[in-house]
C-alpha cells in the first residue's frame, strides 16, 4: 500500500490564514489565466472587430495563438495538481490529502472516492 500525505489544520485561526493564502494564490493564477485568454482571443479579431477564423490566421499569429493556449493549459494543469484546490469538487477551504497514484491533492471528502 502506498502512503498518502495528509495536511490537516483544525485550529480555526490557522484555517482562516490557510484559506486566505489559497485565495490570494488562486486570484493571482486566475488573473494570469484571464490575461492569456484575452490575449489569445484578441488574436482572432482584426482592427475592425471582425472575427477571423483560425484557418485564416497567418503562421506567426497561429504559432502565438497555440503558445498562449499551451501556457493557459500549463497553468490549469499545475493548479489542478496543487494543494490550492481539489480537482474534483474545486474546494479550496478543506484539508487536503496527497494521492500518490493521481499525483495530485484531493480534499478529505473526495480522496476516499478515488480508492
Buried (B, 14 or more C-beta within 10 A) or exposed (E): EEEBEEEEBEEEEEBEEBBEEBEEBBEEBEEEBEEBEEBBEEBBEEEEEEEEEEEEBEEEBBEBBEEBEEBBEEBEEEBBBBBBBBBBEEBBEBBBBBBEEEEBBBBBBBBEEEE
